[in-house]
């Protein structure tokens, strides 16, 4: 029996954010976009984000659901804010959900803003 797997697109790049090597990998699948961001060569926290279709239909305002699947929920509030900003950008052009894996060495707001800029700059959606 032959199985046909749907094709998916993967893009990888390296950048420096505040002199920290940052790897970013995007994989686009049929129903979601996986983004792996790491300055530690580990998975770090994993956050799932999606646009709520039913709430938008009822309220006529886009709403989003975010869930930390792996990681410290209290520490990862900044990562959730980043995931929210990424899913907002994705949902402008696509109905795909986001799976974000992120591990940074620096949790300062300005550093995380720069990481977010790199994610959005090299998008695949």
N, C-alpha and C positions, 0 to 999 in steps of 0.2 A: 504494500500500500504506500503510495506516494503522498507526502504531506507538503502542501505549498505554504510556506511561511510568508507573511506579508513583508515586503521590503521595508527597511527603515533606514533613516539617514543618521549618520553620526558625524559629529564635528568636534575636534579637539584643538585647543590652543593653550599656550602658556603665556603668562604675563607677570609683571612685577607690580605689586600693590604695596606701597611703602616699603620697598626693598625686601618684600617677602614673595618668593616664587609661588604663583597661584596657578593651579591647573584647573581648567574648565572643560568639561565634556558635555555635549548635548547629544541626546539620542531621541529621535522623533519616532514614535510608534503610532499605531492606528488611533488610539483613544487618549494617549497621554504623551507628555514631553518629560523626559528625565534629564535633569541637569545635576551634574556632579561638580562641586566646587571644593577644592581642598588646598590648604597650605600645609597640611600635615601628612599627606598621602594616606589618609584614612577616610572612612565614610562619614564620620561625625554624626550629626543629627539628620534625621530623615523626616521631611515634612510633606504631607499630601495637601494639595489645594485645588479647589474646583469652583467654578461659577455655579451658583444655585439657580437653576432654570425656573423652578416653580415660584420661588420668591420674587424673581424678576418679573414674571408674568403677572403676579398678584399686586406687587408694589410698583411696578414700572421703574424700578431702580435696581441696578446690578448689586447683588450681594454675593459673598464668597464664603466658603467653608474651608477652614484650615485645621489640620490635625497633625500633631507631632506623633509620628509612628515610632521613632526611636530617638532617645535623647532626654535631657533634663528639661521638662516643660517650663520651669521657671527661668532657667538660664537661656532658653531658646526663644524668648519673646522677641528678641531682635531678629532672629532668623525667621520667625513667623511674619514679622513686618516686611522683611525682604521678600518672602514667598508671596505675600499679598500683592506687593508691587509688581512682581513678575507675572502672577496669574492675571492681574488687571491688563497688562500689556498683551499677554497671550490671547485673552478673550476678545480683544479688539478685532482679531483676524481669524480666530479659530474657536472651536468648541472643546478643544482638548484640555484635559486636566494636567496638573503639574505634580511631579514627584521631584522634590529638591533634596539632594544630599549635600550637606555643607559642613565644613570643618575649617575654621579660621584660627590663627594663633592670636589675633588681636580682636577684642570684642568692643573696641571704642567705636562710637557712632560714626565718626568721620572716616575711619578705616572701612567700616562696613558699607558706607555710602560709595566709596571708591570701588569696592568689590561688586556692588550692585550695578554700578555704571558699566563695569566690564561685562557683566552678564547680559545687560540690555544692549550694549554696543555690538556684540557678536551674535545676536540672536539667530535662530533658525526657523522661527515660526512666521 
